[in-house]
Amino acid sequence: MNKCVGCGAILQDKNPLENGYTKDLNNRFCERCFNIKHYNKYLKVTDKDYRKMILDIDSKGDLILLVTDFLNLYSLSDLKLKSPVILVLSKADLLPRSINKEKLLNQFNFDVKVMICSKNNYNFDLLYDLILKYKKSNNVYVIGYTNAGKSTFINRFLKNYSDSEGEIVVSNLPSTTLDLIENKVNDDLVLIDTPGLLDDKSLILSASFDLLKKITPKKEIRPISFQIKKWTSLLIEDFLRLDLDDTNIICFMSNNLNIRRVYKNRECFLKKYEFDISKNSDLVIKGLGFITFKKNTHVVLWLTYNVSYLIRKTII
C-alpha cells in the first residue's frame, strides 16, 4: 500500500469522503493534499485519536522532538512524555527582538532545549548534533500541536542533511498531516512526522481560512501596549473583547489582527468569563497568542464559543 507523500494517509480510490482518496493510485498526493498544495483549498477530514498515537510513540522509548512556537508555549507538560525529549522552539524569526531567547527557553522544564528557524536555517546544525547525541535508535519522532511548524522543519532538515528535498505538505490549516510519515535522512537517522495534536478549544480549529491567515504571523511579532481606562474595552476582530479596570496590558499576537478600543456598553454576543488576574501574568487564548497584565486587575472576558483560555505566570 502506498502512502500520500504529503499527509501520510494510505492512498485509496474507493471513497472520496475518506482520508487518502485519489482518482489514480499512481499519484503521489491524495486529492486533499493536492488541493492544499496547489490551490490552498482545504477539504475537512474525519477525526482521529491523535493522542493515542502519541502514547503509542512514547511507549517505544525513542527520542522525541517536541516542536512548538512562541505563541503556543503552554500545556506542554500535559503530554506527560516519558521518552527522552528535545524541546524545539520553532519560528524564532517571529520572536520580538526585545526577548532574551536563552532566558525564555530556560523557563521550561526540559533537559534539552533549542530554538530554530526553518525559514532562515537558524540553529539546525546544533539541533542535528543534539539529535545524534540523544537518539536511542534510528527512529526520531517529531510531535507538536497543529500549526507548530513541524512539517516545515522536517522539509528544511531533509534539504540540509539528506538527498531528499522533502515534500511534506505545509499549510496554516489544521491537521494537514494525517498519519505517520517516515523520512529517511541517512542510514542512521529517520525522522518520523506525526499528525498535529488538536488542542481542545483552540481558535485554530474553528477559525475560517481568512481568519487563520490573520492569526498566523509571518514576520516578527511587535508587542502592542495598551493603557485601558474604566470606560473603554479592547476588541480583537469580532471574537474577543476585554472589559478591564484601569490597567496596562501588552498583546503578543499576530500584527495582522484588528485590535481597537470600544465603549464598554457596546452590545456583545460572545461567551462571558469573569475573574481576577495577578500582575505579571499572561492570559493565553488558545491558538491566538497571549496578553500580559502588568497590574492586578479584574477581568471580564468575552470570547467566541468553542475557544478557551488559561492563565500562567508571564514568560516575558
Secondary structure, DSSP 8 states (H G I E B T S, - for coil): --B-TTT--B-BSS-TTSTTB-S-TT-SS-HHHHHHHHH----------HHHHHHHHHTTT-EEEEEEEGGG-SSGGGG---S-EEEEEE-GGGS-TTS-HHHHHTTS--SEEEE-BTTTTBTHHHHHHHHHHH-SSSEEEEE-BTTSSHHHHHHHHHHHHSS--------SSTT---S-EEEEEETTEEEEE---B--TT-HHHH--HHHHHHHS--S----EEEEE-TTEEEEETTTEEEEESSEEEEEEE-TTS-EEEEETTS---SEEEEEEE-TTEEEEETTTEEEEESS-EEEEEEE-TT--EEEEE---
